[in-house]
Every structure is written in C-alpha cells, then in structure tokens.
C-alpha cells in the first residue's frame, strides 16, 4: 500500500471554494480504486494550510489513477475549479508507506 500525503497552501479567503474542491475528489479517488482518508482544513493553525491523505494498493495503481483521471470529465472539472478560482496557491506531494498492525 502507498499513501499519498498532499500539503496545500490555500488562499485563506477561498477556504469554502477549496472545501468544495475537496468534496469533489473524495468519491473520485474511491471510484478509481483508492481509499480516501479525508481532507483536513485550518482550525487552530495557520489559516492557509490544508492536507489530504489517500491510499492506493501500490504506486502502479496510483499512476494508473493519475493517467485515467486526466481523461475523466469529473476529474477535469475538479482540476478546472481549482485552477479557475486559484484557491490553491501551491502544493507538495509525498508518498508514504503506512505501518499497520
């Protein structure tokens, strides 16, 4: 299993837009075979920080999701929402290997 950790710098004035963006992606990741662990928005921290975690069975499965999502109408619409609203300033993506019992 591989877990993707994404740290976003978001526009603090567009948190609601980012939340809508996030709600689009949770079912999309699951539809493509991943397990979404949720998005986490600012609460008692920096007001421009958000993170998400989602897992795929392997890095190859993640790469297939990335390739297929670029052709999916709902995914393209989600990408366009972020681009057009500029709710995401930047993001960093890391791949982690969970330790589970």
Residue pairs with C-beta under 8 A, 6 or more apart in sequence:
1 55
1 56
1 57
1 58
1 97
1 98
1 100
2 55
2 56
2 57
2 58
2 59
2 61
2 62
2 95
2 96
2 97
3 37
3 53
3 54
3 55
3 95
3 96
3 97
3 98
4 52
4 53
4 54
4 55
4 56
4 62
4 93
4 94
4 95
4 96
5 51
5 52
5 53
5 93
5 94
5 95
5 96
6 51
6 52
6 53
6 91
6 92
6 93
6 94
7 49
7 50
7 51
7 91
7 92
7 94
8 18
8 49
8 50
8 51
8 52
8 88
8 89
8 90
8 91
9 48
9 49
9 88
9 89
9 90
9 91
10 18
10 48
10 49
10 50
10 87
10 88
10 89
11 18
11 48
11 86
11 87
11 88
11 89
12 42
12 47
12 48
14 85
14 86
14 87
15 41
15 42
15 47
15 87
17 81
17 85
17 87
18 41
18 50
18 82
18 87
18 88
19 39
19 41
20 81
21 78
21 81
21 82
21 85
21 87
21 88
22 39
22 41
22 50
22 52
24 74
24 77
24 78
24 81
25 36
25 39
25 52
25 78
26 36
26 38
26 39
27 36
28 69
28 72
28 74
28 75
28 78
29 35
29 36
29 54
29 65
30 36
32 64
32 65
32 68
32 69
33 56
33 57
33 61
33 64
33 65
34 54
34 55
34 56
34 61
34 62
34 65
35 54
35 55
35 56
36 52
36 53
36 54
37 52
37 53
37 54
37 55
38 52
38 53
39 50
39 51
39 52
40 50
40 51
40 52
41 50
42 48
42 49
42 50
48 89
55 98
56 62
56 65
59 95
62 95
69 75
70 76
81 87
82 88
